[in-house]
Amino acid sequence: MNPLDVLRESILSLYRDMRAGMRRKWKRDLPWDEMVFDRWERARSLGFGEGASIYHNSYVYGDVTVGDNTWIGPYTLLDGSGRLSIGSWCSISAGVQIYTHDTVKWAVSGGKADYEREPVKIGDCCHIGGQTIIAKGVTIGDHCVVGACSFVNRDIPSNTIAVGVPCRPSGTVVLDDDGNAGLAPSTGVK
């Protein structure tokens, strides 16, 4: 066997062993890169808070800060070219895209106008549902739930459940004295 074939077989053998271990221990099967790279180490290397994690296949651009114990799911895009701040104890689900810039005026002006940038802030204890897109300039308060596949193009106050395209309030997050959360849907459509 030539050296490249030997290397290939060694890598495949390592992959099979890691895959079998992952299935035994966690009952899951992940892409090769997710078995090799550590999500918590990547978060530390990016300066994210203690206990935060971010998948290897997520994109991070510019000035992005993330608080403690926040989970950034797979296939996310965090654009901090206009500054992005995500609080502690948040879940940013798979496929979420957060933008702090857009190129609309640049494109339609044939490059004469500049890119537009505005910061995005997500408070503490928020859940952003899968495949959601958050536009530049948005602030999401603390203890919010944003439903999957939403388009967030305006601020969401604290303790709000919001869903849709465009995203609108649809309920309230209720916390008791012990910090336990309940979700209360609105009685009327807004």
C-alpha positions in Angstrom: 0.0 0.0 0.0 1.2 3.5 -0.7 1.5 6.0 2.2 -1.7 7.9 1.2 -3.7 4.7 1.3 -2.2 3.8 4.7 -3.1 7.3 6.0 -6.6 7.0 4.6 -7.2 3.7 6.2 -5.9 4.9 9.5 -8.2 7.9 9.4 -11.2 5.8 8.5 -10.4 3.4 11.3 -10.2 6.3 13.8 -13.5 7.6 12.4 -15.3 4.3 12.8 -14.0 3.9 16.4 -15.1 7.4 17.3 -18.5 6.9 15.7 -19.1 3.7 17.6 -18.1 5.3 20.9 -20.4 8.3 20.2 -23.3 5.9 19.4 -22.7 3.8 22.6 -22.2 6.7 24.9 -24.7 9.3 23.6 -26.9 7.4 21.1 -26.1 9.8 18.3 -24.2 10.0 15.1 -22.4 13.2 14.2 -20.4 14.4 11.3 -16.6 13.8 11.5 -15.7 17.4 12.4 -18.1 17.4 15.3 -16.5 14.3 16.8 -13.0 15.7 16.4 -13.5 19.3 17.5 -14.7 20.3 21.0 -17.6 22.8 21.1 -16.6 24.2 24.5 -12.9 24.7 23.5 -14.0 26.6 20.4 -16.3 28.9 22.5 -13.3 29.5 24.9 -11.1 30.3 22.0 -13.6 32.9 20.8 -13.8 34.5 24.3 -17.3 33.4 25.0 -18.5 33.0 28.6 -17.9 30.1 30.9 -19.7 27.0 29.9 -20.7 28.3 26.5 -20.5 26.1 23.4 -20.6 26.6 19.7 -20.6 23.9 17.0 -17.7 23.7 14.6 -19.9 24.2 11.5 -21.1 27.6 12.8 -19.9 30.9 11.3 -18.7 33.8 13.5 -17.8 37.2 12.0 -16.7 40.4 13.6 -17.4 41.6 17.2 -19.4 38.8 18.8 -19.8 38.4 22.6 -21.6 35.5 24.2 -22.4 35.0 27.9 -22.1 32.1 30.2 -23.7 28.7 29.6 -25.1 29.7 26.2 -25.5 27.0 23.6 -25.0 27.9 19.9 -26.4 25.1 17.8 -25.1 23.7 14.5 -25.2 25.6 11.2 -25.7 29.0 12.7 -24.4 32.3 11.5 -23.3 35.0 13.9 -22.5 38.3 12.1 -20.9 40.7 14.5 -19.7 43.2 11.8 -22.0 45.7 13.5 -21.6 44.2 17.0 -23.5 41.2 18.3 -24.2 40.5 22.0 -25.9 37.3 23.2 -26.5 36.9 26.9 -26.1 34.1 29.4 -28.2 30.9 29.5 -29.5 31.2 25.9 -30.2 28.6 23.3 -29.5 29.6 19.7 -31.0 26.7 17.8 -29.8 25.1 14.6 -29.8 27.2 11.5 -30.3 30.5 13.2 -28.9 33.5 11.3 -28.2 36.8 13.1 -27.2 39.7 11.0 -25.8 43.1 12.1 -25.4 44.4 8.6 -27.2 44.4 5.3 -26.1 45.2 1.7 -29.5 46.3 0.3 -28.6 49.9 -0.5 -25.1 49.0 -1.5 -26.5 46.5 -4.1 -29.3 48.6 -5.5 -27.0 51.7 -5.8 -24.4 49.7 -7.7 -21.9 50.0 -4.9 -22.3 53.7 -4.3 -23.9 53.4 -0.9 -22.1 51.8 2.0 -23.2 48.6 3.8 -25.5 49.5 6.7 -24.6 48.2 10.2 -26.5 48.3 13.5 -25.8 46.2 16.6 -28.0 43.3 17.7 -28.5 42.5 21.4 -30.1 39.3 22.8 -30.7 39.3 26.6 -30.2 36.6 29.1 -32.3 33.4 29.2 -33.6 33.5 25.7 -34.5 30.7 23.3 -34.3 31.4 19.6 -36.0 28.7 17.6 -34.4 26.9 14.7 -34.1 28.5 11.3 -34.9 32.0 12.7 -33.4 35.1 11.1 -32.7 38.2 13.1 -32.1 41.4 11.2 -29.7 44.2 12.1 -30.6 46.7 14.8 -32.8 44.3 16.8 -32.9 44.1 20.6 -34.4 41.0 22.3 -35.0 41.4 26.0 -34.4 38.8 28.8 -36.5 35.6 29.1 -37.8 35.6 25.6 -38.9 32.7 23.3 -38.7 33.3 19.6 -40.5 30.6 17.6 -38.9 28.5 14.9 -38.6 29.9 11.4 -39.4 33.5 12.5 -38.1 36.7 10.9 -37.2 39.2 13.7 -37.0 42.7 12.3 -38.1 44.7 15.4 -37.4 44.7 19.1 -39.0 42.1 21.4 -39.5 43.2 25.0 -38.5 41.0 27.9 -40.7 38.1 29.0 -42.2 37.8 25.5 -43.1 34.8 23.3 -42.9 35.9 19.7 -43.4 34.0 16.4 -43.9 34.5 12.7 -42.8 36.3 9.6 -42.5 39.1 10.5 -42.1 38.1 14.2 -44.9 39.4 16.5 -45.7 38.9 20.2 -47.9 35.9 20.8 -47.6 35.3 24.6 -45.8 35.9 27.8 -43.0 34.1 29.7 -44.1 33.9 33.3 -41.5 33.3 36.0 -42.4 32.3 39.6 -40.5 33.2 42.7 -38.3 30.1 42.4 -37.4 31.0 38.8 -39.5 28.3 37.2 -40.8 29.3 33.8 -44.3 29.0 32.3 -45.5 30.0 28.9 -48.8 31.8 28.6 -50.1 32.3 25.1 -52.1 35.5 24.3 -55.8 35.2 24.2 -56.1 37.4 21.1 -54.2 37.9 17.9 -52.1 41.0 17.6 
